[in-house]
Protein backbone atom coordinates (compact mmCIF):
# COMPACT_ATOMS: atom_id res chain seq x y z
CA UNK A 1 0.00 0.00 0.00
CA UNK A 2 1.36 3.41 -1.00
CA UNK A 3 1.56 6.18 1.63
CA UNK A 4 -0.49 9.30 0.97
CA UNK A 5 1.34 12.61 0.63
CA UNK A 6 -1.16 14.44 2.76
CA UNK A 7 -2.22 12.98 6.07
CA UNK A 8 -5.64 14.36 6.96
CA UNK A 9 -7.86 12.41 9.31
CA UNK A 10 -10.52 11.05 6.97
CA UNK A 11 -13.32 11.49 9.52
CA UNK A 12 -12.49 15.16 10.13
CA UNK A 13 -11.94 16.23 6.52
CA UNK A 14 -14.52 14.07 4.73
CA UNK A 15 -11.79 12.68 2.49
CA UNK A 16 -10.62 16.06 1.17
CA UNK A 17 -6.95 16.77 0.60
CA UNK A 18 -5.16 19.71 2.20
CA UNK A 19 -5.21 21.54 -1.13
CA UNK A 20 -8.96 21.03 -1.51
CA UNK A 21 -9.58 22.25 2.04
CA UNK A 22 -7.41 25.31 1.46
CA UNK A 23 -9.22 26.16 -1.78
CA UNK A 24 -12.62 25.83 -0.08
CA UNK A 25 -11.45 28.09 2.76
CA UNK A 26 -10.18 30.74 0.32
CA UNK A 27 -13.47 30.67 -1.58
CA UNK A 28 -15.51 30.92 1.66
CA UNK A 29 -13.55 34.04 2.70
CA UNK A 30 -13.93 35.57 -0.78
CA UNK A 31 -17.69 34.99 -0.69
CA UNK A 32 -17.96 36.48 2.81
CA UNK A 33 -16.14 39.63 1.66
CA UNK A 34 -18.40 39.92 -1.40
CA UNK A 35 -21.48 39.47 0.81
CA UNK A 36 -20.31 42.26 3.13
CA UNK A 37 -19.71 44.58 0.16
CA UNK A 38 -23.21 43.91 -1.14
CA UNK A 39 -24.67 44.59 2.32
CA UNK A 40 -22.70 47.85 2.59
CA UNK A 41 -20.48 46.64 5.44
CA UNK A 42 -16.84 47.80 5.36
CA UNK A 43 -14.22 45.05 5.15
CA UNK A 44 -11.23 45.17 7.50
CA UNK A 45 -7.95 44.60 5.67
CA UNK A 46 -4.22 44.77 6.37
CA UNK A 47 -1.78 46.18 3.80
CA UNK A 48 1.75 44.95 3.07
CA UNK A 49 3.17 47.30 5.71
CA UNK A 50 0.89 45.88 8.42
CA UNK A 51 -1.39 48.93 8.59
CA UNK A 52 -5.04 48.19 9.27
CA UNK A 53 -7.77 49.88 7.25
CA UNK A 54 -11.45 49.64 6.42
CA UNK A 55 -12.39 49.23 2.79
CA UNK A 56 -15.88 50.53 2.07
CA UNK A 57 -18.09 49.20 -0.73
CA UNK A 58 -17.68 52.46 -2.68
CA UNK A 59 -13.92 51.88 -2.73
CA UNK A 60 -12.67 54.48 -0.26
CA UNK A 61 -10.28 53.48 2.50
CA UNK A 62 -10.17 54.57 6.12
CA UNK A 63 -7.07 53.78 8.16
CA UNK A 64 -7.71 52.40 11.64
CA UNK A 65 -5.41 53.01 14.60
CA UNK A 66 -4.10 49.73 15.95
CA UNK A 67 -5.20 49.09 19.52
CA UNK A 68 -2.71 47.97 22.10
CA UNK A 69 -3.64 44.63 23.59
C-alpha positions in Angstrom: 0.0 0.0 0.0 1.4 3.4 -1.0 1.6 6.2 1.6 -0.5 9.3 1.0 1.3 12.6 0.6 -1.2 14.4 2.8 -2.2 13.0 6.1 -5.6 14.4 7.0 -7.9 12.4 9.3 -10.5 11.0 7.0 -13.3 11.5 9.5 -12.5 15.2 10.1 -11.9 16.2 6.5 -14.5 14.1 4.7 -11.8 12.7 2.5 -10.6 16.1 1.2 -6.9 16.8 0.6 -5.2 19.7 2.2 -5.2 21.5 -1.1 -9.0 21.0 -1.5 -9.6 22.2 2.0 -7.4 25.3 1.5 -9.2 26.2 -1.8 -12.6 25.8 -0.1 -11.5 28.1 2.8 -10.2 30.7 0.3 -13.5 30.7 -1.6 -15.5 30.9 1.7 -13.6 34.0 2.7 -13.9 35.6 -0.8 -17.7 35.0 -0.7 -18.0 36.5 2.8 -16.1 39.6 1.7 -18.4 39.9 -1.4 -21.5 39.5 0.8 -20.3 42.3 3.1 -19.7 44.6 0.2 -23.2 43.9 -1.1 -24.7 44.6 2.3 -22.7 47.9 2.6 -20.5 46.6 5.4 -16.8 47.8 5.4 -14.2 45.1 5.2 -11.2 45.2 7.5 -7.9 44.6 5.7 -4.2 44.8 6.4 -1.8 46.2 3.8 1.7 44.9 3.1 3.2 47.3 5.7 0.9 45.9 8.4 -1.4 48.9 8.6 -5.0 48.2 9.3 -7.8 49.9 7.3 -11.5 49.6 6.4 -12.4 49.2 2.8 -15.9 50.5 2.1 -18.1 49.2 -0.7 -17.7 52.5 -2.7 -13.9 51.9 -2.7 -12.7 54.5 -0.3 -10.3 53.5 2.5 -10.2 54.6 6.1 -7.1 53.8 8.2 -7.7 52.4 11.6 -5.4 53.0 14.6 -4.1 49.7 16.0 -5.2 49.1 19.5 -2.7 48.0 22.1 -3.6 44.6 23.6 
